[in-house]
Amino acid sequence: MNTHILRSVVRGVGAYLPERVLTNADLAKTVDTTDEWIQQRTGIRQRHIAAPGETTSQLATKAAQAALANAGLTGADIDLIIVATSTPDYTFPAVATQVQANLGVQHGVAFDLQAVCSGFVFATTTADKFLTSGSHKRVLVIGAETFSRILDWEDRTTCVLFGDGAGAVVLEAQESDGTLTSPGIITSQLRSDGRHRAKLYVDGGPSTTQTVGHLRMEGKEVFRHAVGMVTDVVKACFADAGVTAADIDWFVPHQANRRIIDASAEKLGLALEKVVKTVELHGNTSAASIPLALSVACKDGRIKKGDLVMIEAMGGGFTWGASLIRW
Ligand code: UT7
């Protein structure tokens, strides 16, 4: 009996954070806020901010190099690069093609994907389709952002929430028996609903204002939808894979707000010690937050080979999604 299929298996993880750290106390010097308010409402203590001239493609390249090193691979081994970002260096070309050039890769294909904070889940799921179709062998999936460049630094309701950074994973197509215990992406669920545009958007762009614009958010409204949306897609993954919360070793959610993370974990019946949280140190880095968190939890030995990992995110659009991965 030959039941072998292809699975997208994680070969390596890497991350990069800009050097400069901006603390809540630093922010309180320029906007009407306090460390206490930010920590209490969001869990954030600090965030990293890209240096002048430091671009998303540079952060993405450094994260990609770290992931390749972790996998014991080089750019020559990669035939697809997907960068999830909402803060590209330029309107075009894609950040991914710049990363491709920076890595010295001249074969294969590279493109960007835009799903705001859900970008990494969307990019991982897209990569999985390429790999399991047999068309590509190894993918660099990168989430990279310089949200500091699209923040209104006078708007205390948004500027305290976000940070810059990049994270990457290398996924490889491997023969699998397709069982729950075999490594790789087991199932993914992606959703979007464009009716929610006005709750979280950037008020500029090439075909409207011809400017880059600033992030605008009705925080309370986003919060109100977030928990229900992410728990829905996580439960859909549970059902599709035939698992329950008890089977999950690590829950690695998008890092927007500690309260959203805790409420989602509680609603799903996931023990808090299984939840990887980096929001405290990184803030919300949009598409970069999940691979940054994965990188932290792999490095410190929490996520190990054989663990069952659930990633999920929700963001502008709205977009939302989840993926269940056997490490
Ligand atoms: O990445 C994906 C999408 N993003 C998210 O998931 C973010 C979702 N939303 C949130 O995380 C939360 O809604 C926020 C953290 C943005 C806000 O928390 P909240 O508990 O919903 O607070 P709020 O917006 O209801 O504001 C409460 C009060 C307001 O004052 P009044 O009207 O009660 O007098 C705000 O003006 O806090 C005030 N406030 C601040 N105070 C000090 C708002 N921002 C600040 C601030 N410092 N930075």
Residues whose N, C-alpha, C, O or C-beta is under 5 A from the ligand:
A	BS01	UT7	D32 T33 T34 W37 R41 T42 C117 R156 T157 V160 G219 K220 V222 F223 A256 N257 N284 M314 G315
